[in-house]
Each structure stands twice: as C-alpha cells, then as structure tokens.
Amino acid sequence: MYTYQLRLEGDILKVGFNRIQPAQGDQIVRDAFEQLEQMIASGEISGGSGVLKIDGPQSVPVAYVIAHRLAHLYEAIAVLDPKIGSKGCKTYIVTMTHGSSNYQIGDLICSQESQIELSKIKVVLCGPPRSGKSCLREGLKTAILGILGAPYPYIITACQDGEGAWYQKTYASNQSLAENIKPANKGDITPEFAQAAAQWVRSANQLINIIDVGGKMSDENKIIMQEATHAVIVAGNPTQIPEWAEFAKKVGLKVIAEIHSDYEGITDHITFQKDWVGFIPDHVFETPLLTGSLHHLARGEDISSRPMVTALANLLVKLTKS
C-alpha cells in the first residue's frame, strides 16, 4: 500500500496522503513517483494536448515530483484552489504550460465538475449479540480512512459491552490486558445511559458518524437509534436479519446493508450491490443497497481490505455525496 495516493478520473488527477499509513517525506515522494511511473508506463496517463487538472493535498516535495514528471506530457497543468472561483464549480489555476497557445500561467479554469453538496450521515451498526459488530466497526473505520478524499469516520460506542475504541488495537497487541480491562468497563444499558448516548448521536457533526449499539431490540436502543439516519444490520444467524431490519425501520432509519456474519466462512460473498449514480432517492431504501456475507470476524484481525468491508466503506462515502 502506498503512503501517497493518485487516481486519474478523466482529465483530473486526484491526489492525497494515505491516512492509515503515515510516513516521512522521503518515502512519500518515492511512492508518488513510483505510481506516476506505473500510470505512464501502462498508458493510463498518456499526456497530449489539453490540460491536466490536479485535485487534492500535496506537500511541497510531492508537488515538485508531480510537476517534474508531468509538465512535459501535457499542454498545461492546473491545480485546484478551493478558496477562489464561483459557486457551483471547482476552480483550478494554471501553474505550468508546455508550448501552449490556449493557456497562460495564472489562468483560471472553472471545471464542469460541480461542487458536491455533502450530507451528514449517522449510521447504526446493529444486530444480535456476538455478531462481530465491534470488529466490523474497526475494520470499516480503517477502510474509510484508506479511501482517497473520504471524510473522517467518527465512531460512537453506544453500548456498555466494555469494548470501546481502545479495545481492538489493545487486543491485537496484548490480548490478556484487553480481556482484563473489559469487565471493568462493562455494564447494563440503563435509561440514563441511553439518554446520554442519544445526545452523543444527536450532537455528532462529522460527515460520517458510525454508532455501535448493543445487541437487544430494547427501548434503550430505540432511544439511541432514533437519533441516527441509517442502519447496517449484522447477524451471525441470517434468519435474525429481517426482525432487526424491521426494528430499525420502525425507529425511522434507512437500512442500507444487511450482512450475514459468517464466522466459519473462508471468503466474503456480495449477493447484491446497488451502485446508484447521483442523488439516491428515498424509495431506493425500500430494499438494502448492499447484502451478502462477511467471513470470520475475529478480534485482532485487520478486516479492512475484505470485499464486503470495502464495499460498505465506499457506500458510506457515497451517501455523504447524495
């Protein structure tokens, strides 16, 4: 996995730092250069007349690497400046030209790519106990952090199972310590806790908020869940998925995914995946946008690259742009 990420979308090169694999500047520029070489060698970056637009954060060393490698391939290179331009479009500044009569340094290019209105989503991970929701929560967070340009996923632990955000990484490095600490943090979900957790969800203001609730269809969970917007159902027994989906819908949530947590499985299976382009209308949520199975959710394992986790991560990012 590269410490700096590049992706070509039409005439726009999307760039950014890998948030789950931080590194020193020397490694970052080597990774950026290697990817550019691969993209050029494969013909993905072919150059030619016209302008290449660059969108995303760059350190000064990375910017020099990109400029050095691409400047002579295109008629012009333009870099996004999010602070200027008219509403409704992304505005790029021409920073390099190569024998161009169409562009001059400092020209502004208003891209036909519209600025996307982003929406906050508050997604509940719910289902029966011992279905692997906490494992999925951590894998999902890591997967989202690895998506170029994705919002930061904010996690709310709205259950008293003793497994806060600290648990998975502690378990991976020191299983006995994690198991010893867990009982002290474990308790029943009281009405008072439910009201406090509901306030956490209500006040959450990140673009992607993921809420982990307990494994009961209780009044307390109802109080917490009704402050959210969407639900992902996770169950070790797939026959329990419909009742949990109905519970989520009754509190006003849109069920976006139904996942069978198949502990004995050896691979993921995606049985349905709706790739909606543009705004997702409400009637689409009458059925989940993603269904299938996720295999062997075990504490301490990195599941972020598994097909179902990757698909769900991309779906959540997509929902912020709908």
For each residue, the residues with C-beta under 8 A, 3 or more apart:
1: 18 21 146
2: 5 18 21 31 32 34 35
3: 17 18 21 22 23 27 28 31
4: 15 16 17 18 28 29 31 32 35 62
5: 2 14 15 16 17 18 35 148
6: 13 14 15 32 35 36 39
7: 13 14 15 148
8: 12 13 14 39 44 45
9: 12 13 14
10:
11: 50 51 52 53
12: 8 9 52 53 54 55 111 113
13: 6 7 8 9 45 52 53 54 55 66
14: 5 6 7 8 9 55 56 148 149
15: 4 5 6 7 32 54 55 56 57 58 62 66 148
16: 4 5 56 57 148 149
17: 3 4 5 22 28 57
18: 1 2 3 4 5 21 22 23 146
19: 22 145 146
20: 142 145 146 304
21: 1 2 3 18
22: 3 17 18 19
23: 3 18 27 28 31
24: 27 28
25: 28 29 59 61
26: 29 30
27: 3 23 24 30 31
28: 3 4 17 23 24 25 31 32 59 61 62
29: 4 25 26 32 33 61 62 65
30: 26 27 33 34
31: 2 3 4 23 27 28 34 35
32: 2 4 6 15 28 29 35 36 62 65 66
33: 29 30 36 37 65 69
34: 2 30 31 37 38
35: 2 4 5 6 31 32 38 39
36: 6 32 33 39 40 45 65 66 69 70
37: 33 34 40 41 69
38: 34 35 41 42
39: 6 8 35 36 42 44 45
40: 36 37 43 44 45 69 73
41: 37 38
42: 38 39
43: 40 46
44: 8 39 40
45: 8 13 36 39 40 70 73
46: 43 73
47: 70 73 74
48: 73 74 75
49: 74 75
50: 11 74 75 76
51: 11 74 75 76 77 78 92 94 103 109
52: 11 12 13 70 73 74 76 77 78
53: 11 12 13 78 79 80 92 109 111
54: 12 13 15 58 66 77 78 79 80 92
55: 12 13 14 15 80 90 92
56: 14 15 16 80 148 149
57: 15 16 17
58: 15 54 62 63 66 79
59: 25 28 62 63
60: 63 64
61: 25 28 29 64 65
62: 4 15 28 29 32 58 59 65 66
63: 58 59 60 66 67
64: 60 61 67 68
65: 29 32 33 36 61 62 68 69
66: 13 15 32 36 54 58 62 63 69 70
67: 63 64 70 71 77 95 96
68: 64 65 71
69: 33 36 37 40 65 66 73
70: 36 45 47 52 66 67 73 74 77
71: 67 68 74 77 96 98
72: 98
73: 40 45 46 47 48 52 69 70 98
74: 47 48 49 50 51 52 70 71 77 98
75: 48 49 50 51 97 98 99 100 102 103
76: 50 51 52 94 96 97 98 100 102 103
77: 51 52 54 67 70 71 74 94 95 96 97
78: 51 52 53 54 92 93 94 95 103 107 109
79: 53 54 58 92 93 95
80: 53 54 55 56 90 91 92
81: 84 85 91 92 93
82: 90
83:
84: 81 91 93 108
85: 81 89 90 91 108 110
86: 89 91 110
87: 115
88: 114 115
89: 85 86 110 111 112 113 114 115
90: 55 80 82 85 110 111 113 114 115
91: 80 81 84 85 86 108 109 110 111
92: 51 53 54 55 78 79 80 81 108 109 111
93: 78 79 81 84 106 107 108 109
94: 51 76 77 78 97 103 104 105 106 107 108 109
95: 67 77 78 79 105
96: 67 71 76 77 105
97: 75 76 77 94 100 103 104 105
98: 71 72 73 74 75 76
99: 75
100: 75 76 97 103 104
101:
102: 75 76
103: 51 75 76 78 94 97 100 107
104: 94 97 100 107
105: 94 95 96 97
106: 93 94
107: 78 93 94 103 104
108: 84 85 91 92 93 94
109: 51 53 78 91 92 93 94
110: 85 86 89 90 91
111: 12 53 89 90 91 92
112: 89
113: 12 89 90
114: 88 89 90
115: 87 88 89 90
116: 321
117: 321
118: 151 207 320 321
119: 207 319 320 321 322
120: 204 205 206 207 209 229 320
121: 207 208 209 229 230 316 319 320
122: 201 204 209 211 227 228 229 230
123: 208 209 210 211 228 229 230 231 232 256 316
124: 211 213 224 225 228 230 231 232 248 253
125: 133 136 137 140 210 211 212 213 232 234
126: 133 213 215 221 225 231 232 233 234 244 247 248
127: 131 133 215 233 234 235 240 241 244 261
128: 131 215 235 236 237 240 244
129: 214 215 216
130: 215 236
131: 127 128 215 234 235 236 261 297
132: 135 136 234 236 261 263 294 297 298
133: 125 126 127 136 137 212 215 234
134: 137 138 161 163 167 168 212 299
135: 132 138 139 168 297 298 299 301 303
136: 125 132 133 139 140 234 259 261 294 297 303 309
137: 125 133 134 140 141 155 210 212
138: 134 135 141 142 168 169 303
139: 135 136 142 143 302 303 304 306 309
140: 125 136 137 143 144 153 210 304 309 312 313 316
141: 137 138 144 145 153 155 210
142: 20 138 139 145 146 302 304
143: 139 140 146 147 304 305 309 310 312 313
144: 140 141 147 150 151 153 208 313 316 317
145: 19 20 141 142 150 152 153
146: 1 18 19 20 142 143 304 313
147: 143 144 150 313 314 317
148: 5 7 14 15 16 56
149: 14 16 56
150: 144 145 147 153 208 313 317
151: 118 144 206 207 208 317 320
152: 145 206 207 208
153: 140 141 144 145 150 206 208 209 210 316
154: 204 206 208 209 210
155: 137 141 165 210 212
156: 197 200 201 204 209 210 211 212
157: 163 164 165 212
158: 197 200 201 211 212 213 214 224
159: 189 212 213 214 215
160: 185 186 187 188 189 193 214
161: 134 186 214
162: 167 181 182 183 184 185 186 187
163: 134 157 167 168 182 185
164: 157 167 185
165: 155 157 168
166: 169 170
167: 134 162 163 164 170 171 178 182 299
168: 134 135 138 163 165 171 172 299 300
169: 138 166 172 173
170: 166 167 173 174 177 178 181
171: 167 168 174 175 178 179 299 300
172: 168 169 175 299 300 301
173: 169 170
174: 170 171 177 178
175: 171 172 178 179 299 300
176: 179 180
177: 170 174 180 181
178: 167 170 171 174 175 181 182
179: 171 175 176 182
180: 176 177 183
181: 162 170 177 178 184 185
182: 162 163 167 178 179 185 186
183: 162 180 186
184: 162 181
185: 160 162 163 164 181 182
186: 160 161 162 182 183
187: 160 162 190 193
188: 160
189: 159 160 193 194 214 216 218 220 221
190: 187 193 194 220
191: 194 195 219 220 223
192: 195 196
193: 160 187 189 190 196 197 220
194: 189 190 191 197 198 219 220 221 223 224
195: 191 192 198 199 223
196: 192 193 199 200
197: 156 158 193 194 200 201 223 224
198: 194 195 201 202 223 224 226 227
199: 195 196 202 203
200: 156 158 196 197 203 204
201: 122 156 158 197 198 204 209 211 224 227 228
202: 198 199 227
203: 199 200
204: 120 122 154 156 200 201 209
205: 120
206: 120 151 152 153 154 209
207: 118 119 120 121 151 152 320
208: 121 123 144 150 151 152 153 154 316 317 320
209: 120 121 122 123 153 154 156 201 204 206 228
210: 123 125 137 140 141 153 154 155 156 316
211: 122 123 124 125 156 158 201 224 225 228
212: 125 133 134 137 155 156 157 158 159
213: 124 125 126 158 159 221 224 225
214: 129 158 159 160 161 189 218 220 221
215: 126 127 128 129 130 131 133 159
216: 129 189 220 221
217: 221 222 243 244 247
218: 189 214 221 222
219: 191 194 222 223
220: 189 190 191 193 194 214 216 223 224
221: 126 189 194 213 214 216 217 218 224 225
222: 217 218 219 225 226 247 251
223: 191 194 195 197 198 219 220 226
224: 124 158 194 197 198 201 211 213 220 221 227 228
225: 124 126 211 213 221 222 228 231 248 251 253
226: 198 222 223 251 252 253
227: 122 198 201 202 224
228: 122 123 124 201 209 211 224 225 231 253
229: 120 121 122 123 253 254
230: 121 122 123 124 253 254 255 256 319
231: 123 124 126 225 228 245 248 253 254 255 256
232: 123 124 125 126 255 256 257 258 259 312
233: 126 127 241 244 245 248 255 257 258 259 288
234: 125 126 127 131 132 133 136 259 261 294
235: 127 128 131 238 240 241 244 259 260 261
236: 128 130 131 132 240 260 261 262 263
237: 128 240
238: 235 241 260
239: 242
240: 127 128 235 236 237 243 244
241: 127 233 235 238 244 245 258 260
242: 239 245 246
243: 217 240 246 247
244: 126 127 128 217 233 235 240 241 247 248
245: 231 233 241 242 248 249 255 258 288
246: 242 243 249 250
247: 126 217 222 243 244 250 251
248: 124 126 225 231 233 244 245 251 253 255
249: 245 246 252 253 255
250: 246 247
251: 222 225 226 247 248
252: 226 249
253: 124 225 226 228 229 230 231 248 249
254: 229 230 231 282 285
255: 230 231 232 233 245 248 249 258 285 288
256: 123 230 231 232 285 288 289 290 315 319
257: 232 233 288 289 290 291 312 315
258: 232 233 241 245 255 288 290 291
259: 136 232 233 234 235 290 291 292 293 294 308 312
260: 235 236 238 241 292 293 294
261: 127 131 132 136 234 235 236 293 294 297
262: 236 265 293 294 295 296
263: 132 236 295 296 297 298
264: 295 296
265: 262 268 269 293 294 295 296
266: 295 296
267: 295
268: 265 292 293 294 295 306 307 308 309
269: 265 292 293 308
270: 273 290 291 292 307 308 311
271: 291 292 293
272: 288 290 291 292
273: 270 289 290 292 311
274: 284 289 290
275:
276: 280 284 289 318 322
277:
278: 322
279: 322
280: 276 284 285 289 318 319 322
281: 284
282: 254 285
283: 286
284: 274 276 280 281 287 289
285: 254 255 256 280 282 288 289
286: 283
287: 284
288: 233 245 255 256 257 258 272 285 291
289: 256 257 273 274 276 280 284 285 315
290: 256 257 258 259 270 272 273 274 308 311 312 315
291: 257 258 259 270 271 272 288
292: 259 260 268 269 270 271 272 273 308
293: 259 260 261 262 265 268 269 271 308
294: 132 136 234 259 260 261 262 265 268 297 303 306 308 309
295: 262 263 264 265 266 267 268 306
296: 262 263 264 265 266 301
297: 131 132 135 136 261 263 294 301 303
298: 132 135 263 301
299: 134 135 167 168 171 172 175
300: 168 171 172 175
301: 135 172 296 297 298
302: 139 142 305
303: 135 136 138 139 294 297 306 309
304: 20 139 140 142 143 146 309 310 313
305: 143 302 309 310
306: 139 268 294 295 303 309 310
307: 268 270 310 311
308: 259 268 269 270 290 292 293 294 311 312
309: 136 139 140 143 268 294 303 304 305 306 312 313
310: 143 304 305 306 307 313 314
311: 270 273 290 307 308 314 315
312: 140 143 232 257 259 290 308 309 315 316
313: 140 143 144 146 147 150 304 309 310 316 317
314: 147 310 311 317 318
315: 256 257 289 290 311 312 318 319
316: 121 123 140 144 153 208 210 312 313 319 320
317: 144 147 150 151 208 313 314 320 321
318: 276 280 314 315 321 322
319: 119 121 230 256 280 315 316 322
320: 118 119 120 121 151 207 208 316 317
321: 116 117 118 119 317 318
322: 119 276 278 279 280 318 319
